[in-house]
Amino acid sequence: MIELISPVMFAEVSLQTAEQKGFLQDEEYRAAMDGNMTYCWYDLVKEGYDRTIPQPVSFSWKEEGEGDITGYYFLLIAENEDMDSPWVYITKDLSHDVYNLKAGTRYYWCVQRNGKRSAVFSFDTLSELPRCIRIDGISNIRDMGGYKVAGGKIRQGLVYRGGELELHMHLTPDGAEEIRRLGIRTELDMRGEARGLVDHTTLEPLGVKRAFIPSWPYKDVFDKQEQNALHAFFKVFTSAKNYPIYFHCWGGADRTGTFAFLLGAFLGMSMEDLITEFEFTSLSIWGIRTRNHQNFQEFLHLFQELPGSNPQEKAVVYMKKHARMTDKQLDTIYNLLVEPDAD
């Protein structure tokens, strides 16, 4: 008989580490961060260790000795009590750590071996954002979903932002398995420096198609010469068949941070959440990012000058004027990515 131990029935589980919680809660510290640091977004240097890795959910169970207890355990985790379409983990141990569960979600789990299955337990993950993602070998990855917007929330599991998967970092076999679990279909590669160096991407053997759109960060997204790239970038989000999408530059910090700000603002994220999302990169290996840095301040000044009474209204103006997106295209993106509140 297989007996489940942890998470216990009806447990509430955090997916954030203590260090991540502390960084997010100390708004006064983040608002006062020194903006005079020096770094080049096109020539990053690794600093320290990666603190963007989420807290795993630790599963454990036991089995009383009933004859042969050799063989593998199958840990099944699903979002429904019927255990349809579960994530499956195979282990010889009586415990297993699982990463990348959704925030604010009820899960069901059980364990089976040799034709025997345990009872089904449920637990809830806390609604703590951002939802960090662990892809072994890569730094600074998170889901853009989960944030509340007017009339709903951004769907989780559709848009991921992060760092590159080759050249300066390297995806491991374990990382590739997580890419498969997340079901990523499109890699939106923003690295102009990868031209001529990356003909066949790391994700190509996994069946992930590449959209190669070299882009620039910060105030350059207001440059008329960038309009073709801007349009091509956001057009990727208009097709349902492209999702889930993983967009990245080198470190997932500057180009990725700028475009994540624009997309998040368009979807209805608050200015507080937009800035927090940008600054969270400070926990990665690619140095501090702060609202006080000149690069971000120049970008934010131009964004704030756009017509509109809130970030979303300004972002709509930006999308139409600078990215040349149509109302139909914008409606499509919004409807794909925003889950309306239940009536």
SULJO-V247492 format. One record per run of one state. SS is the DSSP state (H for helix, E for strand, - for the rest). FROM is the first residue (numbers start at 1). TO is the last residue. If there is no record, write none. Layout:
ss:SS from:FROM to:TO
ss:SS from:FROM to:TO
This chain:
ss:- from:1 to:1
ss:E from:2 to:6
ss:- from:7 to:10
ss:E from:11 to:13
ss:- from:14 to:17
ss:H from:18 to:25
ss:- from:26 to:26
ss:H from:27 to:31
ss:- from:32 to:56
ss:E from:57 to:63
ss:- from:64 to:72
ss:E from:73 to:78
ss:- from:79 to:86
ss:E from:87 to:91
ss:- from:92 to:94
ss:E from:95 to:98
ss:- from:99 to:105
ss:E from:106 to:113
ss:- from:114 to:115
ss:E from:116 to:117
ss:- from:118 to:120
ss:E from:121 to:125
ss:- from:126 to:130
ss:E from:131 to:133
ss:- from:134 to:140
ss:E from:141 to:143
ss:- from:144 to:147
ss:E from:148 to:149
ss:- from:150 to:151
ss:E from:152 to:154
ss:- from:155 to:158
ss:E from:159 to:162
ss:- from:163 to:172
ss:H from:173 to:182
ss:- from:183 to:185
ss:E from:186 to:189
ss:- from:190 to:191
ss:H from:192 to:194
ss:- from:195 to:203
ss:H from:204 to:206
ss:- from:207 to:208
ss:E from:209 to:212
ss:- from:213 to:217
ss:H from:218 to:222
ss:- from:223 to:223
ss:H from:224 to:238
ss:- from:239 to:239
ss:H from:240 to:242
ss:- from:243 to:244
ss:E from:245 to:248
ss:- from:249 to:254
ss:H from:255 to:267
ss:- from:268 to:270
ss:H from:271 to:283
ss:- from:284 to:293
ss:H from:294 to:304
ss:- from:305 to:310
ss:H from:311 to:321
ss:- from:322 to:326
ss:H from:327 to:337
ss:E from:338 to:340
ss:- from:341 to:343
